[in-house]
Amino acid sequence: MPVTTLRTRATVQSLAATLLPIMGVVFVAFLVIGIAMPVLPLHVHGGLGQGTFVVGLVAGSQFAASLVSRPWAGNFSDSKGAKRGVIVGLLAAAASGLLYLASLYFTAVPLASVAILLMGRGLLGGAESFIITAAVSWGLALVDSGSTGKVIAWIGMAMFAAFAIGAPAGSALYANYGFAAIAAATIAAPLVPLMLVARLPAVAPTHHARFSFVEVIGAVWVPGLGSALGSVGFGAVTTFVALLFANHGWDNGWLAYTAYAVAFITARIFFSHVADTVGGAKVALVCTGIEAAGQALIWMSSRPEMALLGAALTGFGFSLVYPGFGVEAVRRVPAHSRGLAMGAYTAFLDLAQGLASPALGLIAAGARLNVVFLVSAGAVLCAALVAWWLMAHPTDLEGSTQ
């Protein structure tokens, strides 16, 4: 066996040994978010008798809190240490479960119960921001600079796997034991990985003059914009593909989510190293093209098999869009500001997900539903233009144009 193959295999094994504990922490922590995703609308609407606006308000409060807390989470990870950032996030997530539980004592006064739920969701959004921002920053600090794409891809894969498993688990808990079980799981689950985190090596914060959040935004806004535009296809599939299946009279619309998830995870398992090897912008350019092709295929689909293939192409392409642009974002700031950079970079994704689905919904209301996927394909192709621009304007590790 060639020596280079042995070295590559050893490097992968070493990287896995370093990142798997952090991935495990992220997976358990994000199960908390996953278990609540399918049941919160049922609880707020059916259990508390509130309308769709309040349902959207409760669900969206987590997104808003995540967006607002990204700079704080990044600064904390850089100045106090990423390990501490993860611990703070886990404790905050458990505390959000206490607020979930407290809301059940006020179900006779639905608005009071909703208000407490809003506080819990807001706290959970801040917790999510701390956990994922600090976890990526921690992983980046533990490995060499040539593995940036792998760190972002692998830790993100743990997050998406938690969503995929948490949703059916949460539905089963709610169906059998009610919202109290969701609250109890939200309290208990984040406390489990605390024992694991305590044994992991910390990385001391560096004492350099750090970028301000405004400076970091200025450094990462171009790859952030690319990631935001590239995420529109993800939002289109998760929000509208089931409706498309229903409108066509096709059965088993959930298969589109499965096709998307399987392709997404497959790409991250086998190709997470490519952004580090050939460059983040090149990977983003190719993968936005694949994602846009998937969206176009869904738009043109006359049979469910075409839509399923389109969903799979979308998942495969988007899987490497985020780490591809993420590599470019990290390269534009010094190492001691990576936490803040990842917070700022991810904020673009938060904002895009908060705006894209309502905007696509307005388009769907005035046109045929499949047009949503044509518009989404156009947005993703704009992300490809951003990737092309980044290829034409490379930067070194200190953020200066070459």
C-alpha positions as CSV (number, residue, x, y, z in Angstrom):
1,M,0.0,0.0,0.0
2,P,1.5,3.4,-0.9
3,V,2.9,5.5,1.9
4,T,0.7,8.5,1.0
5,T,-2.4,6.3,1.4
6,L,-1.3,5.2,4.8
7,R,-0.6,8.8,5.9
8,T,-4.0,9.9,4.6
9,R,-5.7,7.1,6.4
10,A,-3.9,8.0,9.6
11,T,-4.7,11.7,9.2
12,V,-8.4,10.9,8.8
13,Q,-8.4,8.6,11.9
14,S,-6.6,11.3,13.9
15,L,-9.1,13.9,12.8
16,A,-12.0,11.6,13.6
17,A,-10.7,10.9,17.1
18,T,-10.4,14.7,17.7
19,L,-13.7,15.7,16.3
20,L,-16.0,12.8,17.2
21,P,-16.4,13.8,20.9
22,I,-17.3,17.4,19.9
23,M,-19.7,16.0,17.2
24,G,-21.3,13.8,19.9
25,V,-21.9,16.9,22.1
26,V,-23.4,18.8,19.2
27,F,-25.6,15.8,18.3
28,V,-27.1,15.4,21.8
29,A,-27.5,19.2,22.2
30,F,-29.4,19.5,18.9
31,L,-31.7,16.6,19.7
32,V,-33.3,19.1,22.0
33,I,-34.2,21.3,19.1
34,G,-35.2,18.4,16.9
35,I,-37.6,16.9,19.4
36,A,-39.5,20.2,19.7
37,M,-39.7,21.0,16.0
38,P,-42.8,18.9,15.0
39,V,-44.7,19.2,18.3
40,L,-44.5,22.9,19.2
41,P,-47.2,23.8,16.5
42,L,-49.4,21.0,17.8
43,H,-49.0,22.2,21.4
44,V,-49.5,25.9,20.8
45,H,-52.4,25.4,18.4
46,G,-54.2,22.3,19.8
47,G,-53.1,22.4,23.4
48,L,-53.3,26.2,24.0
49,G,-55.9,27.1,21.4
50,Q,-53.8,29.8,19.6
51,G,-53.9,30.7,16.0
52,T,-51.3,30.3,13.3
53,F,-49.7,33.7,13.9
54,V,-48.9,32.8,17.5
55,V,-47.6,29.4,16.3
56,G,-45.3,31.2,13.9
57,L,-44.2,33.6,16.6
58,V,-43.3,30.9,19.0
59,A,-41.4,28.9,16.4
60,G,-39.7,32.0,15.0
61,S,-38.5,33.3,18.4
62,Q,-35.7,30.8,18.4
63,F,-34.5,32.0,15.0
64,A,-34.5,35.6,16.1
65,A,-32.6,34.8,19.3
66,S,-30.0,32.8,17.4
67,L,-29.5,35.6,15.0
68,V,-29.1,38.3,17.7
69,S,-26.8,36.1,19.9
70,R,-24.3,35.1,17.1
71,P,-21.9,38.0,17.8
72,W,-22.0,37.4,21.5
73,A,-21.4,33.7,21.1
74,G,-18.5,34.3,18.8
75,N,-16.9,36.9,21.1
76,F,-17.3,34.7,24.1
77,S,-15.7,31.7,22.3
78,D,-12.7,33.8,21.2
79,S,-12.2,35.6,24.5
80,K,-13.2,33.0,27.1
81,G,-12.5,29.8,25.2
82,A,-14.6,27.6,23.0
83,K,-15.0,24.9,25.7
84,R,-16.6,27.4,28.0
85,G,-18.9,28.5,25.2
86,V,-20.2,25.0,24.7
87,I,-20.8,24.6,28.4
88,V,-22.7,27.9,28.6
89,G,-24.8,26.8,25.7
90,L,-25.6,23.4,27.2
91,L,-26.7,25.0,30.5
92,A,-28.8,27.5,28.7
93,A,-30.5,24.7,26.7
94,A,-31.4,22.8,29.9
95,A,-32.7,26.1,31.4
96,S,-35.0,26.5,28.4
97,G,-36.5,23.1,29.3
98,L,-37.4,24.5,32.8
99,L,-39.3,27.3,31.1
100,Y,-41.1,24.8,28.9
101,L,-42.1,23.0,32.1
102,A,-43.1,26.2,33.8
103,S,-45.4,27.1,30.9
104,L,-47.5,24.0,31.6
105,Y,-48.6,25.4,35.0
106,F,-50.3,28.3,33.2
107,T,-52.3,26.4,30.5
108,A,-55.5,27.8,32.1
109,V,-54.2,31.3,31.0
110,P,-53.0,30.5,27.5
111,L,-51.4,33.9,26.8
112,A,-49.3,33.6,30.0
113,S,-48.2,30.1,28.9
114,V,-47.3,31.3,25.5
115,A,-45.3,34.2,27.0
116,I,-43.2,31.7,29.1
117,L,-42.8,29.5,26.0
118,L,-41.5,32.5,24.1
119,M,-38.9,33.0,26.8
120,G,-37.9,29.4,26.6
121,R,-37.6,29.4,22.9
122,G,-35.5,32.6,23.0
123,L,-33.2,31.1,25.5
124,L,-32.9,27.9,23.4
125,G,-32.0,30.0,20.4
126,G,-29.2,31.7,22.3
127,A,-28.1,28.2,23.5
128,E,-28.0,26.9,20.0
129,S,-25.9,29.8,18.9
130,F,-23.4,29.3,21.6
131,I,-23.1,25.5,21.1
132,I,-22.7,25.5,17.4
133,T,-20.4,28.6,17.2
134,A,-18.2,27.4,20.0
135,A,-18.1,23.8,18.8
136,V,-16.9,24.8,15.3
137,S,-14.4,27.2,16.8
138,W,-13.2,24.5,19.2
139,G,-12.8,22.0,16.3
140,L,-10.9,24.6,14.2
141,A,-8.5,25.2,17.1
142,L,-7.7,21.5,17.6
143,V,-6.9,20.6,14.0
144,D,-4.5,22.1,11.4
145,S,-5.6,24.9,9.2
146,G,-5.8,22.5,6.2
147,S,-8.9,20.8,7.7
148,T,-11.2,23.7,8.0
149,G,-13.8,22.3,5.6
150,K,-13.8,19.0,7.3
151,V,-14.5,20.6,10.7
152,I,-17.4,22.7,9.4
153,A,-18.8,19.8,7.4
154,W,-18.5,17.1,10.1
155,I,-19.9,19.2,13.0
156,G,-22.7,20.4,10.7
157,M,-23.5,16.8,9.8
158,A,-23.9,16.0,13.6
159,M,-26.4,18.9,13.8
160,F,-28.5,17.7,10.8
161,A,-28.5,14.1,12.0
162,A,-29.8,15.3,15.4
163,F,-32.7,17.1,13.6
164,A,-33.5,14.0,11.5
165,I,-33.6,11.7,14.5
166,G,-35.1,14.2,17.0
167,A,-38.2,15.0,14.9
168,P,-39.7,11.5,15.0
169,A,-38.5,10.9,18.6
170,G,-40.2,14.1,19.6
171,S,-43.4,13.2,17.9
172,A,-43.5,9.8,19.7
173,L,-42.8,11.4,23.1
174,Y,-45.6,14.0,22.5
175,A,-48.1,11.4,21.3
176,N,-47.5,9.2,24.3
177,Y,-46.7,11.5,27.2
178,G,-47.6,15.1,26.1
179,F,-45.6,18.3,26.1
180,A,-44.3,17.6,29.7
181,A,-42.1,14.8,28.2
182,I,-40.7,17.3,25.7
183,A,-39.9,19.7,28.5
184,A,-38.3,16.9,30.6
185,A,-36.1,15.7,27.6
186,T,-35.1,19.3,27.0
187,I,-33.9,19.6,30.6
188,A,-32.1,16.3,30.7
189,A,-30.5,15.9,27.3
190,P,-28.1,18.9,27.4
191,L,-26.8,17.8,30.9
192,V,-25.6,14.4,29.6
193,P,-22.8,15.7,27.4
194,L,-21.5,18.0,30.2
195,M,-19.7,15.0,31.6
196,L,-18.1,14.4,28.2
197,V,-17.2,18.1,27.7
198,A,-15.4,18.2,31.1
199,R,-13.0,15.5,29.9
200,L,-12.2,17.1,26.6
201,P,-9.0,19.2,26.1
202,A,-9.7,23.0,26.2
203,V,-8.0,25.4,24.0
204,A,-6.8,28.6,25.7
205,P,-8.1,31.8,24.2
206,T,-5.5,33.9,22.5
207,H,-4.8,37.4,23.8
208,H,-4.6,39.4,20.6
209,A,-6.5,42.5,19.6
210,R,-9.7,41.1,18.1
211,F,-11.8,42.2,15.2
212,S,-15.0,44.0,16.1
213,F,-18.2,42.4,14.8
214,V,-18.5,45.2,12.2
215,E,-14.9,44.4,11.0
216,V,-15.7,40.7,10.8
217,I,-18.9,41.3,8.9
218,G,-16.9,43.3,6.5
219,A,-14.5,40.4,6.1
220,V,-17.0,37.6,5.6
221,W,-20.0,39.2,4.0
222,V,-19.2,37.9,0.5
223,P,-19.0,34.2,1.5
224,G,-21.9,34.8,3.9
225,L,-24.0,36.2,1.0
226,G,-23.1,33.1,-1.1
227,S,-24.1,30.8,1.7
228,A,-27.4,32.6,2.3
229,L,-28.3,32.5,-1.4
230,G,-27.3,28.8,-1.6
231,S,-29.5,28.0,1.4
232,V,-32.7,29.1,-0.5
233,G,-32.9,25.6,-2.1
234,F,-32.8,24.0,1.3
235,G,-35.6,26.2,2.5
236,A,-37.7,25.5,-0.6
237,V,-37.4,21.7,-0.1
238,T,-38.1,21.7,3.6
239,T,-41.1,24.0,3.3
240,F,-42.8,23.3,0.0
241,V,-41.9,19.9,-1.4
242,A,-44.5,18.1,0.7
243,L,-47.1,20.5,-0.6
244,L,-46.0,19.9,-4.1
245,F,-46.5,16.2,-3.7
246,A,-49.9,16.8,-2.3
247,N,-50.9,19.1,-5.1
248,H,-49.9,16.6,-7.7
249,G,-51.7,13.8,-5.8
250,W,-48.5,11.9,-5.3
251,D,-48.2,9.7,-2.2
252,N,-45.4,9.5,0.3
253,G,-44.2,13.1,0.2
254,W,-41.9,12.4,3.2
255,L,-39.7,10.4,0.8
256,A,-38.5,13.7,-0.6
257,Y,-37.1,14.6,2.9
258,T,-35.5,11.2,3.1
259,A,-33.9,11.5,-0.3
260,Y,-32.6,15.0,0.6
261,A,-31.2,13.9,4.0
262,V,-29.5,10.7,2.6
263,A,-27.8,12.6,-0.2
264,F,-26.8,15.4,2.2
265,I,-25.2,13.1,4.7
266,T,-23.5,11.0,2.0
267,A,-21.9,14.1,0.5
268,R,-20.5,15.1,3.9
269,I,-19.2,11.7,4.7
270,F,-17.3,11.1,1.4
271,F,-16.5,14.7,0.2
272,S,-16.0,16.8,3.3
273,H,-12.2,17.0,2.6
274,V,-12.6,18.5,-0.9
275,A,-13.0,22.1,0.1
276,D,-9.7,21.9,2.0
277,T,-8.0,20.2,-1.0
278,V,-9.1,22.2,-4.0
279,G,-10.5,25.4,-2.4
280,G,-13.8,26.4,-0.8
281,A,-14.9,28.7,-3.6
282,K,-14.4,26.0,-6.3
283,V,-16.4,23.5,-4.3
284,A,-19.2,26.1,-3.7
285,L,-19.3,26.8,-7.4
286,V,-19.7,23.2,-8.4
287,C,-22.2,22.4,-5.6
288,T,-24.4,25.4,-6.2
289,G,-24.7,24.2,-9.8
290,I,-25.7,20.7,-8.6
291,E,-28.2,22.2,-6.1
292,A,-29.7,24.5,-8.8
293,A,-30.1,21.5,-11.1
294,G,-32.0,19.7,-8.4
295,Q,-34.3,22.7,-7.9
296,A,-34.9,22.9,-11.7
297,L,-35.7,19.2,-11.8
298,I,-38.3,19.6,-9.1
299,W,-39.8,22.6,-11.0
300,M,-40.1,20.5,-14.1
301,S,-41.2,17.2,-12.4
302,S,-44.1,15.4,-14.0
303,R,-43.6,12.3,-11.9
304,P,-42.7,11.8,-8.3
305,E,-39.4,10.1,-9.2
306,M,-38.2,13.3,-10.9
307,A,-39.0,15.3,-7.7
308,L,-37.3,12.7,-5.5
309,L,-34.2,12.9,-7.7
310,G,-34.4,16.7,-7.6
311,A,-34.6,16.6,-3.8
312,A,-31.5,14.3,-3.6
313,L,-29.5,16.6,-5.9
314,T,-30.5,19.6,-3.8
315,G,-29.3,17.8,-0.6
316,F,-26.1,16.7,-2.2
317,G,-25.3,20.1,-3.6
318,F,-26.2,22.1,-0.5
319,S,-24.3,19.8,1.8
320,L,-21.0,21.2,0.6
321,V,-22.1,24.8,-0.1
322,Y,-22.0,25.8,3.5
323,P,-18.6,24.4,4.3
324,G,-17.3,25.6,0.9
325,F,-18.2,29.2,1.6
326,G,-17.3,28.6,5.3
327,V,-13.6,27.9,4.3
328,E,-13.5,31.2,2.5
329,A,-15.0,33.0,5.5
330,V,-12.5,31.6,7.9
331,R,-9.6,32.5,5.6
332,R,-10.6,36.1,5.7
333,V,-9.9,36.6,9.5
334,P,-7.0,35.9,11.8
335,A,-7.1,32.7,13.8
336,H,-8.0,34.5,17.1
337,S,-11.2,35.8,15.6
338,R,-12.5,32.5,14.2
339,G,-15.3,32.2,16.7
340,L,-16.7,35.6,15.8
341,A,-16.2,34.9,12.1
342,M,-18.2,31.7,12.3
343,G,-20.9,33.5,14.3
344,A,-21.1,36.3,11.7
345,Y,-21.0,33.8,8.8
346,T,-23.8,31.7,10.2
347,A,-25.9,34.8,10.9
348,F,-26.3,35.2,7.1
349,L,-27.7,31.7,7.0
350,D,-30.1,32.5,9.9
351,L,-31.3,35.6,8.1
352,A,-31.8,33.8,4.8
353,Q,-33.8,31.1,6.4
354,G,-36.0,33.6,8.2
355,L,-36.7,35.6,5.0
356,A,-36.6,33.0,2.2
357,S,-39.6,30.8,3.2
358,P,-42.1,33.7,3.7
359,A,-40.9,35.2,0.4
360,L,-41.3,31.9,-1.5
361,G,-44.7,31.5,0.2
362,L,-45.8,34.8,-1.3
363,I,-44.6,33.7,-4.7
364,A,-46.5,30.4,-4.3
365,A,-49.6,32.3,-3.4
366,G,-49.6,34.2,-6.7
367,A,-48.4,31.5,-9.0
368,R,-48.3,27.7,-9.4
369,L,-46.5,26.0,-6.5
370,N,-43.7,24.5,-8.7
371,V,-42.6,28.1,-9.7
372,V,-41.2,28.3,-6.2
373,F,-38.5,25.9,-7.2
374,L,-37.7,27.8,-10.4
375,V,-37.2,31.0,-8.3
376,S,-35.1,29.1,-5.8
377,A,-32.9,27.7,-8.6
378,G,-32.3,31.3,-9.7
379,A,-31.2,32.3,-6.2
380,V,-28.8,29.4,-6.0
381,L,-27.3,30.3,-9.3
382,C,-26.7,33.8,-7.9
383,A,-24.7,32.0,-5.1
384,A,-22.7,30.4,-7.9
385,L,-21.8,33.9,-9.2
386,V,-20.6,34.7,-5.7
387,A,-18.4,31.6,-5.7
388,W,-17.0,32.6,-9.1
389,W,-16.2,36.1,-7.7
390,L,-14.4,34.6,-4.7
391,M,-12.3,32.5,-7.1
392,A,-11.3,35.6,-8.9
393,H,-10.5,37.5,-5.7
394,P,-8.6,35.1,-3.4
395,T,-7.4,36.2,0.0
396,D,-4.7,35.0,2.4
397,L,-5.2,34.0,6.0
398,E,-5.0,37.5,7.2
399,G,-7.8,38.7,5.0
400,S,-5.8,40.7,2.4
401,T,-6.4,40.3,-1.3
402,Q,-3.7,38.5,-3.2
